Amino acid sequence: MVTQPITRREFLGTTAAAGAGLLLTSCTPNSGPNTAVNKASVLNKINIALIGCGAQGQVLLESLQVIEGIRLVAVVDIWDYNRKSNVARLKDNGFDVKGYRDYEELLANEKDLQAVVVAVPDFWHAPVTNACLKAGLHVYCEKMMSNTIEGARSMVQTMRATGKLLQIGHQRRSNPRYIFALNKLIREVQICGRLTAAQAQWNRAVTNDLGFPKHSEIKPEVLAQYGFKDMHQFRNWRWFKGLGGGPLSDLGAHQIDIFNWWFGTTAKSVMASGGADYYKNHDWYDNAMVIYEYQLPEGSVRAFYQVQTTTVAGGGYFEQFMGDEGTIKMSESPKITKLFREDRSTKPWDELVAKNYLGLADAIPVGDADKVDVRETPPPPEYYIPVSFAKKIHQPHLENFFNAVRDKNAKLNCPADEAFRSEYIIHKANESIATQKVIPITAQEIEA
């Protein structure tokens, strides 16, 4: 049963949160001649709009400007400074775009839209996405789906009720290197042997809170209308409860999704610890350490995840799957991506190099002083994945979405119902931190 829409008053009465690039209103399915969809574009392209021009919106905009077969007709943002500067820059680049303060204004005025890209703060993902789906638009929505389980579930239900496409922005699912590694190395040749563990991390250095140009402030009454206390909260919403989901949502969401994707199942329990140990002006903790337990046919596997926002030490960001015959260390950075062969491996690694499934890294000579102790296992030889692509990181995932909009036989790489299972266990990790308890996860509860 699809969750009924709520009014702005009802919504703001339950929270003090909102986000850039939208206006919450009651969501009534549109029909008739004023519906903002389903007309054929005169240029035979997919007409799209970007809702939310903040930091993530800018990243997506870089890809949207180079993807063939789409026409960016509008951008939406509640911050006049941001909206106007983006419209001006896009026009300078040859794009005939309009700017709107909120998505309701967009839907009322743009009658030839087929899809929208939603990049507003997490808390607004559900209301904006649901409204656009009900208006007949296909939606690409950034992760997290919502900062609540209920909001994420409502998005899946609305997707099903409307029959429209809803892609969630876990962009690694469309990364050619990740797809190759999973399909060819993990599934086809089982290069790791029996998977026994996984770990992932995202460590980043201390960063200052975002500011804003002088005289660019949003008026206090407008901020209040959208649920913000002040400009500082507006600019740094990721750190505030009720607006975002903290570091596990902001950074961990991508990588925890990889656990589910590559294991082919969902964690059955989670235990986590974290704290606000460094920053004193944020609601959310600045570090977290999480252990998920998965049940595979071969037995139990544990996956460890950590996020640090005070140091880049430890190798940046990656996901690593370890087995009794080898290990794959994946990252969006090809410099970090490597494979390691265990001495006991029975797999024909040399043949895989010949087939171009693998590349052998240059051997590093070992000096006398570098020889390992007899009690220490020597480091395994390193290999790399010979897959590269000259595109922006988010571009393949956006292209997958637009291809599915254009071709009914094409499939989304990360539809909302599948993304929900990953995002559910991220919410449960936050719950584990708050309660300091092990949280069991059942198969029934992860189905939206």
C-alpha positions as CSV (number, residue, x, y, z in Angstrom):
1,M,0.0,0.0,0.0
2,V,1.5,3.3,-1.0
3,T,2.0,5.8,1.8
4,Q,-0.4,8.7,1.5
5,P,1.1,12.1,0.8
6,I,1.5,14.6,3.6
7,T,1.1,18.4,3.6
8,R,3.9,20.8,4.3
9,R,2.4,21.7,7.7
10,E,2.2,18.0,8.6
11,F,5.7,17.4,7.5
12,L,7.3,20.4,9.2
13,G,5.3,19.6,12.3
14,T,7.2,16.3,12.7
15,T,10.7,17.6,12.0
16,A,12.9,20.7,11.7
17,A,14.6,19.5,8.6
18,A,14.6,20.3,4.9
19,G,16.9,20.6,2.0
20,A,18.2,22.7,-0.9
21,G,16.4,22.6,-4.2
22,L,12.8,21.7,-3.4
23,L,9.5,22.6,-1.8
24,L,7.4,20.1,0.0
25,T,3.8,20.1,-0.9
26,S,1.0,17.6,-0.9
27,C,1.6,15.0,-3.6
28,T,-1.4,14.4,-5.8
29,P,-1.0,12.2,-8.9
30,N,-1.3,14.4,-12.0
31,S,-3.5,13.5,-15.0
32,G,-4.9,15.1,-18.0
33,P,-3.4,17.7,-20.4
34,N,-1.3,19.4,-17.7
35,T,0.7,16.4,-16.7
36,A,4.3,17.2,-17.0
37,V,5.3,14.0,-18.7
38,N,4.7,11.6,-21.6
39,K,5.1,14.1,-24.4
40,A,7.7,13.2,-27.0
41,S,10.6,15.6,-27.0
42,V,10.8,17.6,-30.2
43,L,14.5,16.9,-30.3
44,N,13.9,13.1,-29.8
45,K,15.9,13.4,-26.6
46,I,15.1,12.7,-23.0
47,N,14.2,16.0,-21.4
48,I,15.4,16.1,-17.8
49,A,15.8,18.5,-14.9
50,L,18.2,18.5,-12.0
51,I,16.6,19.1,-8.6
52,G,19.3,20.3,-6.2
53,C,22.5,22.1,-7.2
54,G,24.6,21.5,-4.1
55,A,27.9,19.6,-3.9
56,Q,26.5,16.3,-5.2
57,G,24.4,18.1,-7.7
58,Q,27.5,19.7,-9.1
59,V,29.2,16.3,-9.5
60,L,26.2,14.9,-11.3
61,L,26.0,18.0,-13.5
62,E,29.5,17.4,-14.8
63,S,28.3,14.1,-16.2
64,L,24.9,15.4,-17.4
65,Q,26.6,17.9,-19.6
66,V,28.5,15.2,-21.6
67,I,25.9,12.4,-21.9
68,E,24.5,11.9,-25.3
69,G,20.7,11.6,-25.9
70,I,19.5,13.9,-23.1
71,R,18.5,17.5,-22.9
72,L,18.9,19.4,-19.6
73,V,16.0,21.9,-19.6
74,A,16.0,23.1,-16.0
75,V,17.7,23.2,-12.6
76,V,16.0,23.6,-9.2
77,D,17.4,25.1,-6.0
78,I,16.0,27.1,-3.1
79,W,19.2,29.2,-2.8
80,D,19.0,32.1,-5.3
81,Y,22.8,32.4,-5.3
82,N,23.3,28.8,-6.3
83,R,20.5,28.5,-8.7
84,K,21.3,31.7,-10.6
85,S,25.0,31.0,-10.8
86,N,24.3,27.5,-12.2
87,V,21.9,28.8,-14.8
88,A,24.3,31.4,-15.9
89,R,27.2,28.9,-16.2
90,L,25.1,26.4,-18.1
91,K,24.0,29.0,-20.6
92,D,27.6,30.1,-21.1
93,N,28.2,26.4,-21.9
94,G,25.5,26.4,-24.5
95,F,22.6,24.9,-22.5
96,D,19.2,26.6,-22.7
97,V,18.0,26.0,-19.1
98,K,15.6,27.6,-16.8
99,G,15.9,28.0,-13.1
100,Y,13.2,27.2,-10.5
101,R,13.1,27.6,-6.8
102,D,11.1,24.4,-6.0
103,Y,10.1,21.2,-7.8
104,E,6.4,22.1,-7.7
105,E,7.1,25.2,-9.8
106,L,9.2,22.9,-12.1
107,L,6.3,20.4,-12.6
108,A,3.8,23.2,-13.2
109,N,5.8,24.9,-15.9
110,E,7.8,22.1,-17.7
111,K,5.3,20.0,-19.7
112,D,7.8,18.0,-21.7
113,L,9.9,16.4,-19.0
114,Q,10.5,12.6,-19.0
115,A,12.9,12.3,-16.1
116,V,14.5,14.1,-13.1
117,V,17.8,13.7,-11.2
118,V,17.3,14.3,-7.5
119,A,20.3,15.6,-5.5
120,V,18.7,17.3,-2.6
121,P,19.6,16.6,1.1
122,D,18.7,13.1,2.2
123,F,15.7,14.0,4.2
124,W,13.9,15.4,1.1
125,H,14.7,12.4,-1.1
126,A,11.4,10.6,-0.3
127,P,9.0,13.5,-0.6
128,V,10.6,14.9,-3.8
129,T,11.0,11.5,-5.5
130,N,7.5,10.3,-4.6
131,A,6.0,13.5,-6.0
132,C,8.0,13.2,-9.3
133,L,7.1,9.6,-9.7
134,K,3.4,10.4,-9.2
135,A,3.7,13.1,-11.8
136,G,4.7,10.4,-14.2
137,L,8.5,11.1,-14.3
138,H,11.3,8.6,-14.1
139,V,13.7,9.4,-11.3
140,Y,17.4,9.0,-10.6
141,C,17.8,9.7,-6.9
142,E,21.1,10.1,-5.1
143,K,21.8,7.8,-2.1
144,M,20.8,7.6,0.7
145,M,17.3,6.9,-0.5
146,S,16.0,8.6,2.7
147,N,17.3,9.4,6.2
148,T,14.5,7.1,7.5
149,I,13.6,3.5,6.7
150,E,10.0,4.6,6.3
151,G,10.9,7.2,3.7
152,A,13.0,4.7,1.7
153,R,10.2,2.1,1.8
154,S,7.7,4.7,0.6
155,M,9.9,5.4,-2.5
156,V,9.9,1.7,-3.4
157,Q,6.1,1.5,-3.0
158,T,5.5,4.6,-5.1
159,M,7.8,3.2,-7.8
160,R,5.8,0.0,-7.9
161,A,2.4,1.9,-7.9
162,T,3.4,4.3,-10.7
163,G,5.3,1.8,-12.8
164,K,8.1,4.4,-13.3
165,L,11.8,3.8,-13.0
166,L,13.7,4.7,-9.9
167,Q,17.4,4.4,-9.9
168,I,19.4,5.0,-6.7
169,G,22.8,6.6,-7.0
170,H,25.1,3.7,-5.9
171,Q,27.2,4.4,-8.9
172,R,29.7,1.6,-8.3
173,R,27.0,-0.8,-9.6
174,S,27.6,0.6,-13.1
175,N,31.4,0.9,-12.9
176,P,32.8,-1.3,-15.6
177,R,35.7,-2.3,-13.4
178,Y,33.4,-3.5,-10.6
179,I,31.1,-5.3,-13.0
180,F,34.1,-7.1,-14.6
181,A,35.6,-8.1,-11.2
182,L,32.3,-9.5,-9.9
183,N,31.2,-11.3,-13.0
184,K,34.5,-12.6,-14.3
185,L,36.7,-12.9,-11.3
186,I,34.4,-13.6,-8.4
187,R,31.6,-15.5,-10.1
188,E,33.2,-17.1,-13.2
189,V,36.7,-18.2,-12.1
190,Q,36.1,-17.8,-8.3
191,I,39.6,-16.3,-8.0
192,C,39.3,-15.7,-4.3
193,G,38.4,-19.3,-3.6
194,R,36.1,-19.5,-0.6
195,L,35.2,-16.0,0.6
196,T,36.1,-15.8,4.2
197,A,35.9,-12.1,5.1
198,A,35.5,-8.6,3.7
199,Q,36.4,-5.1,4.8
200,A,35.9,-1.6,3.5
201,Q,36.7,1.9,4.7
202,W,36.5,5.5,3.8
203,N,39.0,7.7,5.6
204,R,39.2,11.4,4.9
205,A,41.0,14.3,6.4
206,V,39.6,17.0,8.7
207,T,37.5,19.5,6.8
208,N,36.1,22.8,7.8
209,D,32.4,23.4,7.7
210,L,31.1,25.0,4.6
211,G,30.5,28.7,4.6
212,F,28.8,31.0,2.1
213,P,29.6,34.2,0.2
214,K,28.8,37.5,2.0
215,H,25.3,38.9,1.2
216,S,24.2,35.6,-0.3
217,E,22.2,34.5,2.7
218,I,18.7,33.0,2.4
219,K,16.2,35.1,4.3
220,P,15.4,33.6,7.7
221,E,11.7,33.2,6.9
222,V,12.6,31.2,3.8
223,L,15.0,29.0,5.7
224,A,12.3,28.4,8.3
225,Q,9.9,27.5,5.5
226,Y,12.2,24.8,4.4
227,G,13.0,23.7,7.9
228,F,16.4,25.1,8.4
229,K,17.5,26.8,11.6
230,D,20.2,29.0,9.9
231,M,22.6,29.2,7.0
232,H,25.2,27.1,8.8
233,Q,22.8,24.2,9.1
234,F,21.6,24.7,5.5
235,R,25.2,24.5,4.2
236,N,26.3,21.6,6.5
237,W,23.1,19.5,6.7
238,R,25.0,16.2,6.4
239,W,26.2,16.7,10.0
240,F,22.8,17.2,11.5
241,K,20.3,14.6,12.7
242,G,17.0,14.9,11.0
243,L,18.6,16.1,7.8
244,G,21.1,13.4,6.9
245,G,22.3,10.0,8.2
246,G,25.8,10.8,9.3
247,P,29.1,9.4,7.9
248,L,27.6,5.9,7.4
249,S,25.0,7.5,5.1
250,D,27.3,10.1,3.5
251,L,30.3,7.8,2.8
252,G,29.6,4.3,4.0
253,A,26.4,3.9,1.9
254,H,28.3,3.2,-1.3
255,Q,30.6,0.6,0.2
256,I,28.2,-1.2,2.4
257,D,26.1,-1.6,-0.7
258,I,29.1,-3.4,-2.3
259,F,29.0,-6.0,0.6
260,N,25.4,-6.9,-0.3
261,W,26.0,-6.8,-4.0
262,W,29.0,-9.0,-4.1
263,F,27.9,-11.4,-1.4
264,G,24.6,-11.7,-3.2
265,T,22.6,-11.5,0.0
266,T,21.9,-9.2,3.0
267,A,23.6,-9.2,6.4
268,K,21.8,-11.1,9.1
269,S,23.1,-9.0,12.0
270,V,25.1,-5.8,12.7
271,M,27.1,-4.5,15.6
272,A,28.7,-1.1,15.6
273,S,30.4,1.6,17.6
274,G,31.0,5.3,16.9
275,G,31.3,8.7,18.5
276,A,31.5,12.4,18.2
277,D,35.0,12.4,19.4
278,Y,36.6,15.3,17.4
279,Y,34.0,17.8,16.0
280,K,32.1,19.5,18.8
281,N,29.5,21.4,16.7
282,H,28.0,18.4,14.9
283,D,25.1,16.2,15.8
284,W,26.4,13.1,14.1
285,Y,29.5,11.1,15.1
286,D,32.7,11.6,13.2
287,N,33.8,8.0,13.2
288,A,32.2,4.5,13.1
289,M,33.3,0.9,13.1
290,V,30.8,-1.7,12.0
291,I,30.7,-5.5,11.8
292,Y,28.1,-7.2,9.6
293,E,27.6,-11.0,9.6
294,Y,26.5,-12.7,6.3
295,Q,25.4,-16.2,5.8
296,L,26.8,-17.7,2.6
297,P,26.3,-21.3,1.3
298,E,29.9,-22.1,2.5
299,G,29.4,-20.6,5.9
300,S,29.4,-17.4,7.9
301,V,31.4,-14.4,6.7
302,R,32.0,-11.2,8.5
303,A,32.4,-7.8,6.9
304,F,34.1,-4.9,8.7
305,Y,33.5,-1.3,7.7
306,Q,35.1,1.8,9.1
307,V,34.7,5.5,8.4
308,Q,37.0,8.2,9.7
309,T,36.6,11.9,9.1
310,T,39.8,13.0,10.8
311,T,42.5,11.2,8.8
312,V,43.3,9.9,5.4
313,A,45.7,7.3,6.8
314,G,45.0,3.6,6.0
315,G,44.7,3.9,2.2
316,G,41.8,6.2,1.6
317,Y,38.7,4.4,0.4
318,F,38.3,0.8,-0.8
319,E,36.3,-2.4,-0.5
320,Q,38.3,-5.7,0.0
321,F,37.0,-9.2,-0.4
322,M,39.3,-11.9,1.1
323,G,39.3,-15.7,0.4
324,D,41.5,-18.7,1.0
325,E,43.0,-18.4,-2.5
326,G,43.1,-14.7,-3.1
327,T,41.9,-11.2,-2.3
328,I,40.4,-8.4,-4.4
329,K,40.8,-4.9,-3.3
330,M,38.4,-2.6,-5.2
331,S,38.2,1.2,-5.4
332,E,36.9,3.8,-7.8
333,S,40.6,4.7,-8.0
334,P,42.5,2.3,-10.3
335,K,45.7,3.0,-8.3
336,I,44.2,1.3,-5.3
337,T,42.5,-1.6,-7.1
338,K,44.7,-4.7,-6.8
339,L,44.5,-8.5,-6.5
340,F,46.6,-10.7,-4.3
341,R,47.3,-14.4,-4.9
342,E,47.6,-16.8,-2.0
343,D,50.4,-19.4,-2.3
344,R,47.9,-22.2,-1.9
345,S,45.7,-21.0,-4.8
346,T,44.9,-23.7,-7.4
347,K,43.6,-21.2,-9.9
348,P,45.5,-20.7,-13.2
349,W,46.5,-17.0,-12.5
350,D,49.0,-17.1,-15.3
351,E,46.4,-18.2,-17.8
352,L,44.1,-15.5,-16.5
353,V,46.8,-13.0,-17.3
354,A,47.1,-14.4,-20.8
355,K,43.3,-14.1,-21.2
356,N,43.5,-10.5,-20.1
357,Y,41.4,-11.2,-17.0
358,L,44.3,-10.0,-14.9
359,G,47.5,-7.9,-15.3
360,L,50.6,-8.8,-13.3
361,A,52.1,-6.0,-11.3
362,D,55.8,-5.3,-11.6
363,A,57.8,-7.4,-9.2
364,I,59.5,-5.5,-6.4
365,P,62.9,-6.8,-5.5
366,V,63.3,-7.8,-1.8
367,G,66.6,-6.8,-0.2
368,D,68.3,-8.6,2.7
369,A,66.9,-6.2,5.2
370,D,63.4,-6.7,3.8
371,K,63.3,-10.4,4.1
372,V,60.4,-11.5,6.3
373,D,60.7,-13.4,9.5
374,V,60.2,-17.2,9.1
375,R,57.1,-16.9,11.2
376,E,55.5,-14.2,8.9
377,T,53.7,-15.1,5.8
378,P,55.4,-13.5,2.8
379,P,53.3,-10.9,1.0
380,P,51.4,-12.4,-2.0
381,P,52.1,-11.3,-5.5
382,E,50.0,-8.4,-6.8
383,Y,47.8,-8.3,-9.9
384,Y,45.6,-5.6,-11.3
385,I,42.3,-5.6,-13.3
386,P,42.9,-4.6,-16.9
387,V,39.7,-2.6,-17.3
388,S,39.7,1.2,-17.7
389,F,37.1,3.7,-18.9
390,A,37.6,7.4,-19.8
391,K,34.4,8.7,-18.2
392,K,33.5,10.6,-15.1
393,I,32.8,8.3,-12.1
394,H,29.0,8.9,-12.1
395,Q,28.5,8.9,-15.9
396,P,28.1,5.1,-16.4
397,H,25.4,4.9,-13.7
398,L,23.5,7.9,-15.2
399,E,23.8,6.4,-18.7
400,N,22.4,3.1,-17.4
401,F,19.4,5.0,-16.1
402,F,18.8,7.0,-19.3
403,N,19.2,3.8,-21.4
404,A,16.5,2.2,-19.3
405,V,14.2,5.2,-19.8
406,R,14.7,5.0,-23.5
407,D,14.6,1.2,-23.9
408,K,11.9,-0.8,-22.0
409,N,14.0,-3.9,-22.3
410,A,17.1,-2.3,-20.6
411,K,17.5,-3.0,-16.9
412,L,18.5,-0.6,-14.1
413,N,21.7,-1.5,-12.3
414,C,20.4,-0.3,-9.0
415,P,16.6,-0.1,-8.8
416,A,15.1,1.2,-5.6
417,D,13.8,-2.2,-4.3
418,E,17.3,-3.6,-4.5
419,A,19.0,-0.5,-3.0
420,F,16.5,-0.6,-0.1
421,R,18.1,-3.8,1.2
422,S,21.5,-2.2,1.4
423,E,20.3,1.0,2.9
424,Y,18.2,-0.8,5.5
425,I,21.3,-2.3,7.0
426,I,23.0,1.1,7.1
427,H,20.2,2.5,9.1
428,K,20.5,-0.5,11.4
429,A,24.2,0.2,11.9
430,N,23.3,3.7,13.1
431,E,20.7,2.0,15.5
432,S,23.4,-0.3,16.8
433,I,25.7,2.7,17.6
434,A,22.9,4.4,19.4
435,T,21.8,1.4,21.4
436,Q,25.2,-0.3,21.8
437,K,23.5,-3.6,20.9
438,V,23.9,-6.3,18.3
439,I,20.9,-5.8,15.9
440,P,19.5,-8.9,14.2
441,I,18.2,-8.5,10.6
442,T,15.6,-10.8,9.2
443,A,14.8,-11.5,5.6
444,Q,11.2,-10.3,6.0
445,E,12.1,-6.8,7.2
446,I,14.5,-6.0,4.4
447,E,11.7,-6.3,1.8
448,A,10.0,-3.0,1.1
